[in-house]
């Protein structure tokens, strides 16, 4: 039997916004599209360039007072994100209105992903409406 050259278990965990830039990424400005091509979408996760990555989930955390909105999630093939043909709409999650408080926690919402990403593929997220504070989105997974 040949060796398994495509492992199903990650070699190292990844808890990051995009593996490259500032952590965390705050979502504030509306994108209001279904193509993923808006420059207001934020890069959340980048798969390992050599072997790809497994993305378990996205965690959304409110940072203060926000009106209700929707987060839309896109898979990008690693090419120019502003070209709609390079993106596919994956899903969306309702984010509730939140109120900043020193005595009550703001919402945390996990969106299950549960799949492997090809090498260099990326996850972008955008909001349907602009919010006052922000939502932080973090990708949780592992690199192969």
Secondary structure, 3 states (H helix, E strand, C coil): CCCCCCCCCCCEEEEECCCCCCCCEEECCECCCCCCCCCCCEEEEECCCCCCEEEEEEEEEECCCECCEEEEEEEECCCCCCCHHHEEEEEEEEECCECCCCCCCCCEEEEEEEEEECCCCEEEEEECCCCCCCEEEEEEEEEC
